[in-house]
Amino acid sequence: MSLPTTTPRNSGDLPMRDKPRQLPFPLSIYQSAVGKKWVMAITGFILVGFVLAHMIGNLKLYLGLVEHNGALAYDTDLYAEALRELLVPIMPRLVVLWILRIGLLGALLLHIHSAYTLSRMSLASDFKYQGKRDFLAANFASRSMRVTGPIVALYLVFHLADLTLGFGIATGEFVRGDVYANVVYSLGRPVVAIGYIIANIAVAIHIYHGIWSAFQSLGINNPKYNYLRRLAAKAVAGIILVGNVSFPIAVLANIISL
């Protein structure tokens, strides 16, 4: 009786790896590349919606240019206070705001995790086939996603510490609830304003490519209508960029002032 023989692997073969344990449905969907792309696309749309809404809300900084004395600071702080009192008295004060914050944090963490694990899967695929993929067809935005993502994440930490938590990183005169004055103090410093502008350029690039690729991940990809995807990506990214960059410029130009 002959023993079974095995064919030795070549020295260049990949080491054998155990398959990851299959999670129960629907978590098992996330273990696939398709599932991760769906999660990254959906969470990306949630985050873009927040960034757009946040920019629109901050446009109240300009209300004082067309209203009487004191309206600028009053309306800006009133907007911030309205966020704290969402659905009051149906819900206690701050509860809905914290629910939204936790939801956004969850979306952000899932977005980062799905992007990271997809990148790992992509690199593993490149190694498996002993050659890097051809990136010549990729445009500037797609090649820069791995750069703009960390820039946006780092600035988000700084922005929250500066203007939400009041750690005094930039303002030095943080007053909780005095949103208008805090913004003017913070963006009135050239270094902070320049950092804000650079971060929002990174945000715009990230959003542009993110919207474009998210539609593709969700299966919305037709040569007849792809120009609409590109147009939508440019429009949303452009509106957010112009709106957000205008704030530090207006503060430095003394258009928005105390």
TAKA-V609381 format. One record per residue. N is the residue number from 0. RES is the residue in one small letter. PHI is phi as a letter, one per 40 degrees, with the letter a starting at -180 (NA if undefined). PSI is psi as a letter, one per 40 degrees, with the letter a starting at -180 (* if undefined). NEAR is the number of other ideal C-beta (glycine too) atoms within 8 Angstrom. Layout:
[[N	RES	PHI	PSI	NEAR] [N	RES	PHI	PSI	NEAR]]
This chain:
[[0	m	NA	h	2] [1	s	c	i	3] [2	l	c	i	4] [3	p	c	i	4] [4	t	b	i	4] [5	t	b	i	4] [6	t	c	h	4] [7	p	c	i	4] [8	r	c	i	5] [9	n	c	i	5] [10	s	c	d	4] [11	g	c	e	4] [12	d	c	i	6] [13	l	c	i	6] [14	p	c	i	4] [15	m	c	h	4] [16	r	b	i	5] [17	d	c	i	4] [18	k	c	i	4] [19	p	c	i	5] [20	r	c	h	4] [21	q	c	h	6] [22	l	c	i	7] [23	p	c	i	5] [24	f	c	i	5] [25	p	c	e	5] [26	l	c	d	8] [27	s	c	d	10] [28	i	c	d	10] [29	y	c	e	11] [30	q	c	e	9] [31	s	c	i	8] [32	a	c	d	7] [33	v	c	d	7] [34	g	c	d	10] [35	k	c	d	13] [36	k	c	d	11] [37	w	c	d	11] [38	v	c	d	12] [39	m	c	d	15] [40	a	c	d	13] [41	i	c	d	8] [42	t	c	d	13] [43	g	c	d	12] [44	f	c	d	10] [45	i	c	d	11] [46	l	c	d	12] [47	v	c	d	12] [48	g	c	d	8] [49	f	c	d	9] [50	v	c	d	11] [51	l	c	d	11] [52	a	c	d	8] [53	h	c	d	8] [54	m	c	d	12] [55	i	c	d	8] [56	g	c	d	9] [57	n	c	e	11] [58	l	c	e	8] [59	k	c	e	9] [60	l	d	d	13] [61	y	c	e	10] [62	l	c	d	11] [63	g	c	e	12] [64	l	c	e	7] [65	v	b	e	5] [66	e	b	i	8] [67	h	c	i	4] [68	n	d	h	3] [69	g	g	e	7] [70	a	c	d	10] [71	l	c	d	14] [72	a	c	d	12] [73	y	c	d	8] [74	d	c	d	12] [75	t	c	d	14] [76	d	c	d	12] [77	l	c	d	8] [78	y	c	d	11] [79	a	c	d	10] [80	e	c	d	9] [81	a	c	d	8] [82	l	c	d	9] [83	r	c	d	9] [84	e	b	f	7] [85	l	d	h	10] [86	l	g	e	6] [87	v	c	h	8] [88	p	c	e	3] [89	i	c	d	4] [90	m	b	i	8] [91	p	c	i	5] [92	r	d	h	6] [93	l	g	e	7] [94	v	c	d	9] [95	v	c	d	9] [96	l	c	d	10] [97	w	c	d	8] [98	i	c	d	8] [99	l	c	d	9] [100	r	c	d	8] [101	i	c	d	8] [102	g	c	d	9] [103	l	c	d	11] [104	l	c	d	8] [105	g	c	d	8] [106	a	c	d	11] [107	l	c	d	11] [108	l	c	d	8] [109	l	c	d	11] [110	h	c	d	13] [111	i	c	d	10] [112	h	c	d	8] [113	s	c	d	14] [114	a	c	d	11] [115	y	c	d	8] [116	t	c	d	9] [117	l	c	d	12] [118	s	c	d	9] [119	r	c	d	8] [120	m	c	d	10] [121	s	c	d	9] [122	l	c	d	8] [123	a	c	d	8] [124	s	c	d	8] [125	d	c	d	10] [126	f	c	d	8] [127	k	d	d	7] [128	y	c	e	6] [129	q	f	f	5] [130	g	a	i	5] [131	k	c	i	5] [132	r	c	i	6] [133	d	c	h	5] [134	f	c	e	7] [135	l	c	d	4] [136	a	c	e	4] [137	a	c	i	6] [138	n	c	i	6] [139	f	d	d	6] [140	a	c	d	10] [141	s	c	d	9] [142	r	c	d	8] [143	s	c	e	10] [144	m	d	d	12] [145	r	c	e	7] [146	v	c	d	8] [147	t	c	d	12] [148	g	d	d	11] [149	p	c	d	8] [150	i	c	d	11] [151	v	c	d	12] [152	a	c	d	9] [153	l	c	d	8] [154	y	c	d	12] [155	l	d	d	9] [156	v	c	d	8] [157	f	c	d	11] [158	h	c	d	10] [159	l	c	d	9] [160	a	c	d	9] [161	d	c	d	15] [162	l	b	e	11] [163	t	b	d	7] [164	l	c	d	6] [165	g	g	f	10] [166	f	c	e	7] [167	g	g	f	7] [168	i	c	d	7] [169	a	b	d	10] [170	t	c	d	12] [171	g	g	e	6] [172	e	b	f	7] [173	f	c	h	12] [174	v	b	h	7] [175	r	c	h	5] [176	g	g	e	7] [177	d	c	g	9] [178	v	c	d	11] [179	y	d	d	11] [180	a	c	d	11] [181	n	c	d	14] [182	v	c	d	15] [183	v	c	d	12] [184	y	c	d	13] [185	s	c	d	12] [186	l	c	e	13] [187	g	c	e	8] [188	r	c	h	9] [189	p	d	d	6] [190	v	c	d	6] [191	v	c	d	12] [192	a	c	d	14] [193	i	c	d	9] [194	g	c	d	10] [195	y	c	d	14] [196	i	c	d	11] [197	i	c	d	9] [198	a	c	d	12] [199	n	c	d	12] [200	i	c	d	10] [201	a	c	d	13] [202	v	c	d	14] [203	a	c	d	12] [204	i	c	d	13] [205	h	c	d	12] [206	i	c	d	14] [207	y	d	d	13] [208	h	c	d	14] [209	g	c	d	12] [210	i	c	d	16] [211	w	d	d	12] [212	s	c	d	10] [213	a	c	d	12] [214	f	c	d	11] [215	q	c	d	10] [216	s	c	d	10] [217	l	c	e	8] [218	g	g	e	5] [219	i	c	g	8] [220	n	a	g	7] [221	n	b	h	6] [222	p	d	d	4] [223	k	c	d	4] [224	y	b	e	8] [225	n	c	d	9] [226	y	c	d	6] [227	l	c	d	7] [228	r	c	d	14] [229	r	c	d	9] [230	l	c	d	8] [231	a	c	d	9] [232	a	c	d	14] [233	k	c	d	9] [234	a	c	d	8] [235	v	c	d	13] [236	a	c	d	13] [237	g	c	d	9] [238	i	c	d	10] [239	i	c	d	15] [240	l	c	d	12] [241	v	c	d	8] [242	g	c	d	12] [243	n	c	d	12] [244	v	c	d	12] [245	s	c	d	8] [246	f	c	d	14] [247	p	c	d	13] [248	i	c	d	10] [249	a	c	d	11] [250	v	c	d	15] [251	l	c	d	10] [252	a	c	e	6] [253	n	g	e	6] [254	i	c	d	7] [255	i	b	h	12] [256	s	a	i	6] [257	l	c	*	4]]
